[in-house]
């Protein structure tokens, strides 16, 4: 129900008093550096939570990805920028932003049911529209929409009623409506509309800094999620960073800019191959392709994909911030609701394998799934149920008890083998997406070496993330495509231990990227002790990041067992060898076909 005129008047009076008080307060003194123990204590709830809801909501939900009858080429919340919509025309969309179906308690309840432990909502996105009470701009939900009420306060209150942590996203640099705000890849003061033009430093002083002060004091968030650091310098970022002292204990991300690292890394729309060792991190991802509501985006990820993402992220030591984009009426799309209900059903049974866990002790991904752990317990998330019922866990430890998390009273038989411990599973998986087996052990995991094993089709894929790196410069890097890069020393090499199950003929492919001006390095792929194939690195594109697959030829492996596969440079005329993504051994059913 909409607020009455009386409630609006009371809210306006309260806001005026609050803002007058805020204006009289000087910039707070930055907090003293914290100790490692203090940092860990501050981060504890976040590290235990693992799973949160991201909410992208704003005026962009009105056009919903369509402008003058044509779909925007990008995600929904970037429609103003992508289609260079004039400020006055874009501001008119706010007249249609009337979320009469907005139910903050229902949103929080949905997040809780899905197993989420915190919420982060866009207080202001790049279009500059504030969902909160602000004196720094009239471009806000109170002054600019028929709803005429604060949209952040009731959600913050609902979150706390339901025991959820509450966070605010704030676009501190990009702002396409308030004068002087940064625009992607545009110079200071520039814009596609004269109404946008102004000095960036004036925007920071008159809009960004006052609004950050407002949201910190009015809503007391547990998280402040900065986004995009266009034109940010240490001097420009400092006043924003110093405001954090208004909210002791707050957690921030790494996107403020100006050299301020924040508390968390924020990979967007991808899961890093090896996580971020030594850093807390949170993968933010969408359910379809857009963050804000986009009416024609029906490319919804399956519940299986979303759950596997959650498990994969947690197994690498990260958190999962999964997005919903409500409509202009205030409705979370049914496709999102359905998936969250399904995730919640899985979490009710298996949440103990997610909350409060730490990353897998295994260096390489397990062929059947992922692993999380707590002291004395390994949680084995089985994606690929073994056809023979034998789940191999490569540890030296004695497993004192094994059972399905879905049936904790029923022990599973275990046995010791050369490569670890085998847990005998039932004939069928209790969950079609991921079944969790608990292995109780008395001591810390003592992990055995993990050779790479063939996939079900016999292919052996040796990825950059699974490689053993030998040398001084070579490093695992990359975002969506993990690769072995910074290969400036030709004495550096990589290797993988491989278990050959089926001897025979294998085609050897390499997947790499190489810029045009660095091509020409020669390298050898060694297969075991006595076979090798030579290759020369070809250019894959003018810039880094274009990966292509090249076949080097065929080798014949005569007997099963363990062997090493290596990649060793022979010569390097350019600055680097290549960015190596994978080596693939593909069994040849008909070798003559090559």
C-alpha positions as CSV (number, residue, x, y, z in Angstrom):
1,X,0.0,0.0,0.0
2,X,1.3,3.5,-0.8
3,X,2.2,5.9,2.1
4,X,-0.4,8.5,3.1
5,X,0.2,12.2,2.7
6,X,0.6,12.4,6.4
7,X,3.4,9.7,6.5
8,X,5.1,11.5,3.6
9,X,5.1,14.8,5.5
10,X,6.4,13.1,8.7
11,X,9.2,11.4,6.6
12,X,10.1,14.7,5.0
13,X,10.3,16.5,8.3
14,X,12.4,13.7,9.9
15,X,14.7,13.7,6.8
16,X,15.2,17.4,7.1
17,X,16.2,17.2,10.8
18,X,18.5,14.2,10.1
19,X,20.2,15.9,7.2
20,X,20.7,19.2,9.0
21,X,22.4,17.1,11.7
22,X,24.5,15.3,9.2
23,X,25.7,18.5,7.5
24,X,27.0,19.8,10.8
25,X,29.2,16.8,11.3
26,X,32.8,17.0,9.9
27,X,34.4,14.2,8.0
28,X,35.1,11.5,10.5
29,X,38.6,10.6,11.5
30,X,39.7,7.4,9.7
31,X,39.9,4.4,12.0
32,X,43.3,3.1,13.2
33,X,44.7,0.2,11.3
34,X,43.3,-3.1,12.6
35,X,45.2,-6.1,13.7
36,X,44.9,-9.5,11.9
37,X,42.8,-10.8,14.9
38,X,40.5,-7.8,14.6
39,X,40.2,-8.2,10.9
40,X,39.3,-11.9,11.2
41,X,36.7,-11.1,13.9
42,X,35.1,-8.5,11.7
43,X,35.0,-10.8,8.7
44,X,33.8,-13.9,10.7
45,X,30.0,-13.6,10.0
46,X,30.7,-13.0,6.3
47,X,33.0,-15.9,6.0
48,X,30.5,-18.2,7.6
49,X,27.5,-16.9,5.6
50,X,28.8,-18.0,2.1
51,X,25.6,-17.1,0.2
52,X,23.9,-13.8,-0.4
53,X,21.3,-12.1,-2.5
54,X,22.2,-9.2,-4.8
55,X,19.3,-6.9,-5.9
56,X,19.6,-4.6,-8.9
57,X,16.6,-2.3,-8.8
58,X,16.0,1.1,-10.2
59,X,14.3,3.2,-12.9
60,X,15.9,1.0,-15.6
61,X,13.3,-1.6,-14.7
62,X,10.7,0.7,-16.5
63,X,12.1,0.4,-20.1
64,X,13.2,-3.1,-19.1
65,X,15.8,-3.4,-21.8
66,X,13.7,-1.9,-24.6
67,X,14.1,1.6,-26.0
68,X,11.9,3.0,-28.8
69,X,10.8,-0.6,-29.5
70,X,14.3,-1.9,-29.9
71,X,16.1,-4.2,-27.4
72,X,19.2,-2.7,-25.8
73,X,22.4,-4.5,-26.7
74,X,23.6,-4.7,-23.2
75,X,22.3,-5.6,-19.8
76,X,19.1,-3.8,-18.6
77,X,20.6,-1.3,-16.1
78,X,23.0,0.1,-18.8
79,X,20.2,1.1,-21.2
80,X,20.7,4.8,-20.6
81,X,24.4,4.6,-21.5
82,X,24.1,2.1,-24.3
83,X,21.3,4.0,-26.1
84,X,22.6,7.5,-25.1
85,X,19.2,8.4,-23.8
86,X,19.0,12.2,-23.0
87,X,18.7,13.0,-19.3
88,X,15.3,14.6,-19.5
89,X,13.9,11.6,-21.4
90,X,15.4,9.2,-19.0
91,X,14.1,11.1,-16.0
92,X,10.6,10.7,-17.4
93,X,10.9,6.9,-16.8
94,X,10.8,7.6,-13.1
95,X,7.1,8.8,-13.5
96,X,6.3,5.1,-14.3
97,X,8.4,3.7,-11.5
98,X,5.6,2.8,-9.0
99,X,6.4,-0.4,-7.1
100,X,3.0,-0.9,-5.5
101,X,3.7,-4.6,-5.2
102,X,7.0,-4.1,-3.3
103,X,6.9,-6.3,-0.2
104,X,10.3,-6.1,1.7
105,X,9.3,-8.9,4.1
106,X,8.5,-11.2,1.2
107,X,11.9,-10.4,-0.5
108,X,13.8,-11.1,2.7
109,X,11.8,-14.3,3.4
110,X,12.6,-15.5,-0.2
111,X,16.3,-15.0,0.4
112,X,16.1,-16.8,3.8
113,X,14.2,-19.7,2.3
114,X,16.9,-20.0,-0.4
115,X,19.5,-20.3,2.3
116,X,21.0,-16.8,1.8
117,X,22.4,-15.1,4.9
118,X,22.8,-11.5,3.6
119,X,21.3,-9.0,1.1
120,X,23.0,-6.3,-0.9
121,X,20.7,-3.9,-2.9
122,X,21.6,-1.1,-5.3
123,X,21.1,2.2,-3.3
124,X,22.3,4.0,-6.4
125,X,23.4,2.5,-9.7
126,X,25.2,4.2,-12.6
127,X,22.1,6.1,-13.7
128,X,22.4,8.1,-10.5
129,X,18.9,7.3,-9.3
130,X,18.8,7.0,-5.4
131,X,16.4,4.6,-3.9
132,X,16.8,6.4,-0.6
133,X,16.1,9.7,1.1
134,X,18.8,12.2,0.0
135,X,19.3,16.0,0.1
136,X,22.2,15.8,-2.4
137,X,20.0,15.3,-5.5
138,X,16.3,15.4,-6.4
139,X,16.9,12.3,-8.6
140,X,15.5,9.8,-6.1
141,X,12.6,7.6,-5.2
142,X,10.9,10.2,-3.0
143,X,11.1,13.2,-5.2
144,X,10.9,11.6,-8.6
145,X,8.4,8.8,-8.6
146,X,4.6,8.4,-7.9
147,X,5.5,6.0,-5.1
148,X,7.2,8.8,-3.3
149,X,8.8,6.8,-0.5
150,X,12.1,5.5,0.7
151,X,12.7,2.0,-0.7
152,X,15.8,1.2,1.2
153,X,14.6,1.7,4.8
154,X,11.8,-0.9,4.8
155,X,14.2,-3.5,3.3
156,X,16.9,-2.8,5.9
157,X,14.3,-3.1,8.7
158,X,12.9,-6.3,7.2
159,X,16.4,-7.8,6.9
160,X,17.1,-7.1,10.6
161,X,13.7,-8.5,11.7
162,X,14.5,-11.7,10.0
163,X,18.1,-11.9,11.3
164,X,19.7,-11.1,7.9
165,X,22.8,-9.0,7.4
166,X,22.1,-6.0,5.1
167,X,24.4,-4.3,2.5
168,X,24.2,-1.4,0.2
169,X,25.7,-1.1,-3.3
170,X,26.7,2.5,-4.3
171,X,28.0,3.6,-7.6
172,X,30.4,6.2,-6.3
173,X,32.1,7.2,-9.6
174,X,29.8,6.6,-12.5
175,X,26.6,8.7,-12.6
176,X,24.9,9.5,-15.9
177,X,22.3,12.0,-14.6
178,X,23.9,14.1,-11.8
179,X,26.2,16.6,-13.3
180,X,29.9,15.7,-13.4
181,X,29.5,12.0,-12.7
182,X,31.9,9.7,-14.6
183,X,30.8,8.0,-17.8
184,X,32.4,4.8,-19.0
185,X,35.4,5.7,-21.2
186,X,34.6,9.4,-21.3
187,X,36.7,12.3,-20.2
188,X,36.1,14.4,-17.1
189,X,33.2,16.7,-17.8
190,X,32.1,14.9,-20.9
191,X,28.7,13.4,-21.7
192,X,26.3,12.8,-24.5
193,X,23.9,15.4,-23.1
194,X,24.8,18.9,-22.0
195,X,22.6,18.3,-18.9
196,X,25.3,15.7,-17.7
197,X,28.3,17.9,-18.1
198,X,30.2,19.2,-15.1
199,X,33.4,18.7,-13.1
200,X,33.9,15.2,-11.7
201,X,35.4,16.7,-8.4
202,X,32.2,18.8,-8.0
203,X,30.1,15.6,-8.4
204,X,32.1,13.8,-5.8
205,X,31.9,16.7,-3.3
206,X,28.2,17.6,-3.9
207,X,26.7,14.1,-4.6
208,X,28.8,11.1,-3.8
209,X,30.3,12.1,-0.5
210,X,27.1,13.5,1.0
211,X,25.1,10.4,-0.2
212,X,27.6,7.9,1.2
213,X,27.3,9.8,4.5
214,X,23.5,9.6,4.3
215,X,23.3,5.9,3.6
216,X,25.9,5.0,6.3
217,X,24.1,7.1,9.0
218,X,20.5,6.4,7.9
219,X,20.6,2.6,7.3
220,X,23.7,1.4,9.2
221,X,24.6,-1.2,6.5
222,X,26.8,-4.2,7.3
223,X,28.3,-4.1,3.8
224,X,29.2,-1.2,1.5
225,X,29.6,-2.5,-2.1
226,X,31.4,0.1,-4.2
227,X,31.3,-0.2,-8.0
228,X,33.5,1.1,-10.8
229,X,36.4,3.4,-10.0
230,X,36.4,5.6,-13.1
231,X,38.8,8.5,-12.7
232,X,39.3,7.7,-9.1
233,X,42.6,8.7,-7.5
234,X,43.9,8.3,-3.9
235,X,43.0,11.9,-3.2
236,X,39.5,11.5,-4.6
237,X,38.8,8.2,-2.8
238,X,40.1,9.3,0.6
239,X,37.0,11.3,1.7
240,X,34.7,8.4,0.7
241,X,37.0,5.9,2.5
242,X,37.2,8.0,5.6
243,X,33.4,8.0,5.9
244,X,33.5,4.3,6.7
245,X,34.5,5.3,10.2
246,X,30.8,6.2,10.7
247,X,30.0,2.5,10.6
248,X,32.6,0.5,12.6
249,X,32.7,-3.1,11.5
250,X,31.5,-2.5,8.0
251,X,32.8,-4.8,5.2
252,X,33.7,-3.2,1.9
253,X,34.8,-4.6,-1.5
254,X,37.8,-3.8,-3.7
255,X,36.0,-1.4,-6.2
256,X,36.4,2.0,-4.5
257,X,39.6,2.7,-6.4
258,X,42.5,5.0,-5.5
259,X,44.5,2.2,-4.1
260,X,42.1,1.1,-1.4
261,X,41.9,-2.7,-1.5
262,X,38.8,-3.1,0.7
263,X,38.1,-6.5,2.3
264,X,36.9,-8.6,-0.6
265,X,37.8,-9.4,-4.2
266,X,34.8,-9.4,-6.5
267,X,35.0,-11.6,-9.6
268,X,32.0,-10.7,-11.8
269,X,30.2,-13.4,-13.8
270,X,33.0,-15.9,-13.5
271,X,34.5,-18.2,-10.9
272,X,38.3,-17.9,-10.6
273,X,40.1,-21.2,-11.2
274,X,42.0,-21.2,-8.0
275,X,40.1,-18.6,-5.9
276,X,42.2,-15.8,-4.4
277,X,44.6,-17.3,-1.9
278,X,45.1,-15.0,1.0
279,X,42.1,-12.8,0.2
280,X,38.4,-13.0,1.0
281,X,36.4,-13.0,-2.2
282,X,32.8,-13.1,-3.5
283,X,31.7,-14.0,-7.0
284,X,28.7,-11.9,-8.1
285,X,26.6,-13.5,-10.8
286,X,23.3,-13.2,-12.5
287,X,20.5,-15.9,-13.0
288,X,20.1,-14.9,-16.6
289,X,22.3,-12.4,-18.6
290,X,21.1,-9.1,-17.1
291,X,21.5,-7.6,-13.6
292,X,18.5,-5.2,-13.8
293,X,15.2,-6.4,-15.0
294,X,15.1,-7.0,-18.8
295,X,11.8,-8.2,-20.1
296,X,13.2,-10.1,-23.1
297,X,16.1,-11.8,-21.3
298,X,14.9,-15.4,-20.9
299,X,18.3,-17.0,-20.9
300,X,17.9,-18.4,-17.4
301,X,20.5,-20.6,-15.9
302,X,19.3,-24.0,-14.6
303,X,19.0,-24.7,-10.9
304,X,21.8,-27.3,-11.4
305,X,24.1,-24.6,-12.8
306,X,23.4,-22.2,-10.0
307,X,23.9,-24.9,-7.3
308,X,27.1,-26.2,-8.9
309,X,28.3,-22.5,-9.0
310,X,27.6,-22.2,-5.3
311,X,29.4,-25.4,-4.4
312,X,32.3,-24.6,-6.7
313,X,32.8,-21.1,-5.2
314,X,32.6,-22.3,-1.6
315,X,35.0,-25.1,-2.4
316,X,37.5,-22.5,-3.5
317,X,37.1,-20.4,-0.4
318,X,34.6,-17.8,-1.7
319,X,31.1,-16.5,-1.3
320,X,28.3,-16.4,-3.8
321,X,26.3,-13.2,-4.4
322,X,23.4,-14.3,-6.6
323,X,21.4,-11.5,-8.3
324,X,17.7,-10.9,-8.8
325,X,16.3,-8.0,-10.8
326,X,12.8,-6.9,-9.7
327,X,10.3,-5.3,-12.1
328,X,9.2,-1.6,-11.8
329,X,6.1,-2.9,-9.9
330,X,8.4,-4.4,-7.3
331,X,8.0,-8.1,-8.3
332,X,11.0,-10.5,-8.4
333,X,10.5,-12.5,-11.6
334,X,8.9,-15.9,-11.2
335,X,11.8,-17.7,-12.9
336,X,14.1,-16.3,-10.2
337,X,11.7,-17.2,-7.4
338,X,11.4,-20.8,-8.7
339,X,15.1,-21.3,-8.7
340,X,15.6,-19.8,-5.3
341,X,12.9,-22.2,-3.9
342,X,14.8,-25.1,-5.5
343,X,18.1,-24.0,-4.1
344,X,16.5,-23.6,-0.7
345,X,15.2,-27.1,-0.7
346,X,18.8,-28.4,-1.4
347,X,20.2,-26.1,1.3
348,X,17.7,-27.3,4.0
349,X,19.3,-30.8,3.7
350,X,22.9,-29.9,2.8
351,X,23.5,-26.5,4.3
352,X,25.9,-27.9,6.8
353,X,28.3,-28.6,3.9
354,X,28.2,-24.9,2.9
355,X,27.9,-22.6,6.0
356,X,31.0,-22.1,8.0
357,X,33.1,-24.3,5.8
358,X,36.6,-23.6,4.4
359,X,38.1,-24.4,1.0
360,X,38.9,-27.8,-0.3
361,X,42.2,-29.3,0.9
362,X,42.7,-30.8,-2.5
363,X,44.8,-28.9,-4.9
364,X,43.1,-30.2,-8.0
365,X,39.4,-30.6,-8.7
366,X,38.1,-34.0,-7.9
367,X,36.8,-35.9,-11.0
368,X,33.4,-36.6,-9.3
369,X,32.7,-33.1,-7.8
370,X,34.0,-30.7,-5.1
371,X,34.9,-30.7,-1.5
372,X,34.4,-28.4,1.5
373,X,35.6,-28.9,5.0
374,X,35.3,-28.2,8.7
375,X,37.6,-29.5,11.4
376,X,37.3,-33.3,11.5
377,X,34.9,-33.5,8.5
378,X,35.2,-33.5,4.7
379,X,32.0,-32.7,2.8
380,X,32.2,-34.5,-0.6
381,X,29.8,-32.9,-3.1
382,X,29.3,-35.6,-5.7
383,X,28.1,-34.2,-9.1
384,X,29.0,-37.3,-11.0
385,X,27.7,-40.4,-9.2
386,X,30.2,-43.3,-9.7
387,X,28.7,-46.0,-11.8
388,X,30.5,-48.7,-9.8
389,X,29.5,-47.0,-6.5
390,X,33.2,-46.5,-5.5
391,X,34.0,-42.9,-4.4
392,X,37.8,-42.5,-4.3
393,X,39.0,-39.8,-1.8
394,X,42.7,-39.2,-2.2
395,X,43.7,-38.9,1.5
396,X,46.0,-40.8,3.8
397,X,43.7,-40.3,6.8
398,X,41.6,-43.0,8.4
399,X,37.9,-42.3,7.8
400,X,36.2,-43.0,11.1
401,X,32.7,-42.7,9.7
402,X,31.1,-42.0,6.3
403,X,27.5,-41.2,5.6
404,X,25.2,-39.2,3.3
405,X,24.3,-35.8,4.7
406,X,20.7,-36.7,3.6
407,X,20.8,-39.9,5.8
408,X,23.2,-39.2,8.7
409,X,22.1,-42.3,10.6
410,X,23.2,-44.8,7.9
411,X,27.0,-45.4,7.7
412,X,28.7,-46.2,4.4
413,X,31.4,-48.8,4.1
414,X,35.0,-47.6,3.6
415,X,38.2,-49.3,2.5
416,X,41.9,-48.4,2.1
417,X,43.4,-48.5,-1.4
418,X,46.7,-47.3,-2.8
419,X,45.3,-44.0,-4.0
420,X,43.3,-43.2,-0.9
421,X,40.1,-44.2,0.7
422,X,37.1,-45.7,-1.1
423,X,33.6,-45.0,0.2
424,X,31.0,-47.4,-1.1
425,X,27.9,-45.5,-2.2
426,X,24.4,-46.6,-2.8
427,X,23.4,-47.6,-6.3
428,X,21.7,-44.2,-7.0
429,X,22.3,-40.7,-5.9
430,X,19.8,-39.2,-3.4
431,X,20.0,-35.8,-5.2
432,X,20.1,-35.5,-9.0
433,X,22.2,-32.3,-8.8
434,X,24.6,-32.8,-6.0
435,X,24.7,-35.4,-3.2
436,X,26.9,-34.7,-0.1
437,X,28.9,-37.5,1.5
438,X,30.5,-36.7,4.9
439,X,33.8,-38.3,5.7
440,X,34.8,-37.9,9.4
441,X,38.5,-37.9,10.1
442,X,40.5,-37.5,13.3
443,X,43.2,-35.2,12.1
444,X,43.7,-32.5,9.4
445,X,43.4,-33.8,5.9
446,X,46.6,-35.5,4.7
447,X,46.2,-35.3,1.0
448,X,47.7,-37.7,-1.5
449,X,49.0,-36.7,-4.9
450,X,46.1,-36.5,-7.4
451,X,46.9,-37.8,-10.9
452,X,44.6,-36.5,-13.6
453,X,42.2,-39.2,-14.8
454,X,40.2,-39.6,-18.0
455,X,36.7,-38.3,-18.4
456,X,33.9,-40.8,-19.2
457,X,34.7,-40.5,-22.9
458,X,38.4,-41.3,-22.3
459,X,39.6,-37.7,-23.0
460,X,42.3,-36.4,-20.6
461,X,42.1,-32.7,-20.2
462,X,45.1,-31.1,-18.5
463,X,44.1,-27.6,-17.4
464,X,46.1,-24.6,-16.4
465,X,44.5,-24.7,-12.9
466,X,45.7,-28.3,-12.4
467,X,49.3,-27.8,-13.6
468,X,52.4,-28.1,-11.4
469,X,54.4,-25.0,-12.1
470,X,58.2,-25.2,-12.2
471,X,60.1,-21.9,-12.5
472,X,60.5,-18.3,-11.5
473,X,58.1,-16.3,-13.6
474,X,55.3,-18.5,-14.8
475,X,52.0,-18.0,-13.0
476,X,48.4,-19.1,-13.0
477,X,46.3,-16.2,-14.1
478,X,43.2,-15.3,-16.0
479,X,39.5,-14.5,-15.4
480,X,37.0,-16.6,-17.4
481,X,39.8,-18.5,-19.1
482,X,42.4,-19.7,-16.6
483,X,45.9,-19.8,-18.2
484,X,49.6,-20.1,-17.5
485,X,50.9,-16.7,-18.3
486,X,53.8,-14.3,-17.6
487,X,56.0,-17.0,-19.2
488,X,59.1,-14.8,-19.7
489,X,61.7,-17.4,-18.7
490,X,62.2,-20.2,-21.2
491,X,63.6,-22.4,-18.5
492,X,60.2,-22.5,-16.7
493,X,58.0,-25.5,-17.5
494,X,54.7,-27.1,-16.3
495,X,53.7,-30.7,-15.7
496,X,50.7,-32.8,-14.8
497,X,50.7,-36.4,-13.3
498,X,48.3,-38.5,-15.4
499,X,46.8,-41.9,-14.8
500,X,46.4,-43.8,-18.1
501,X,43.6,-46.3,-17.9
502,X,43.3,-47.3,-21.6
503,X,46.6,-47.6,-23.6
504,X,46.4,-46.7,-27.2
505,X,46.7,-43.9,-29.7
506,X,46.0,-40.3,-28.4
507,X,45.9,-37.1,-30.4
508,X,47.7,-34.3,-28.5
509,X,46.1,-30.8,-28.7
510,X,47.2,-27.6,-27.0
511,X,44.9,-24.6,-26.3
512,X,46.6,-21.3,-26.0
513,X,46.5,-17.6,-26.7
514,X,49.3,-15.5,-28.2
515,X,49.4,-11.9,-29.4
516,X,50.7,-11.3,-32.9
517,X,53.9,-9.6,-31.7
518,X,54.9,-12.4,-29.4
519,X,54.5,-15.5,-31.7
520,X,57.3,-17.8,-32.7
521,X,58.3,-19.6,-29.5
522,X,59.0,-23.3,-29.9
523,X,58.1,-25.8,-27.3
524,X,57.9,-29.6,-26.6
525,X,55.1,-31.6,-25.1
526,X,56.6,-34.6,-23.3
527,X,54.4,-37.7,-22.8
528,X,55.9,-40.0,-20.2
529,X,59.7,-40.7,-20.4
530,X,60.2,-41.4,-24.0
531,X,57.7,-39.6,-26.3
532,X,57.5,-35.9,-27.3
533,X,55.9,-33.7,-29.9
534,X,57.2,-30.3,-31.0
535,X,55.2,-27.2,-31.7
536,X,55.7,-23.6,-32.7
537,X,53.5,-20.9,-31.1
538,X,51.2,-19.2,-33.7
539,X,49.5,-15.9,-33.3
540,X,45.9,-16.3,-32.2
541,X,44.9,-12.6,-32.5
542,X,46.2,-9.0,-32.2
543,X,45.4,-8.9,-28.4
544,X,45.7,-11.4,-25.5
545,X,42.7,-13.5,-24.7
546,X,41.9,-15.2,-28.0
547,X,42.3,-18.9,-27.4
548,X,42.6,-21.4,-30.1
549,X,43.2,-25.2,-30.2
550,X,46.2,-26.6,-32.2
551,X,46.9,-30.3,-32.8
552,X,50.5,-31.4,-32.5
553,X,50.1,-34.9,-33.7
554,X,49.5,-38.4,-32.2
555,X,51.3,-40.5,-29.7
556,X,50.9,-44.2,-28.8
557,X,50.8,-45.1,-25.1
558,X,51.5,-48.8,-24.7
559,X,50.7,-49.5,-21.1
560,X,48.4,-48.2,-18.3
561,X,49.7,-46.5,-15.2
562,X,51.1,-43.2,-14.0
563,X,53.1,-40.9,-16.2
564,X,53.9,-37.2,-16.5
565,X,52.9,-34.8,-19.3
566,X,55.1,-31.7,-19.6
567,X,55.3,-28.5,-21.6
568,X,58.8,-27.1,-21.9
569,X,59.9,-24.1,-24.1
570,X,62.8,-24.6,-26.5
571,X,63.2,-21.1,-27.7
572,X,61.6,-17.7,-27.1
573,X,62.2,-15.0,-29.6
574,X,59.5,-12.7,-28.1
575,X,58.8,-11.4,-24.6
576,X,56.7,-14.4,-23.6
577,X,56.1,-18.0,-24.6
578,X,52.3,-18.0,-24.7
579,X,49.3,-18.1,-22.5
580,X,48.6,-21.8,-22.1
581,X,45.1,-22.9,-21.2
582,X,45.2,-26.7,-21.6
583,X,46.7,-29.8,-23.1
584,X,44.3,-32.4,-24.3
585,X,44.9,-36.1,-24.9
586,X,42.1,-37.3,-27.1
587,X,41.9,-41.1,-27.6
588,X,41.8,-42.1,-31.2
589,X,39.3,-44.8,-31.9
590,X,40.3,-44.6,-35.5
591,X,43.9,-43.2,-35.7
592,X,43.9,-43.2,-39.4
593,X,41.2,-40.5,-39.4
594,X,43.8,-37.9,-38.6
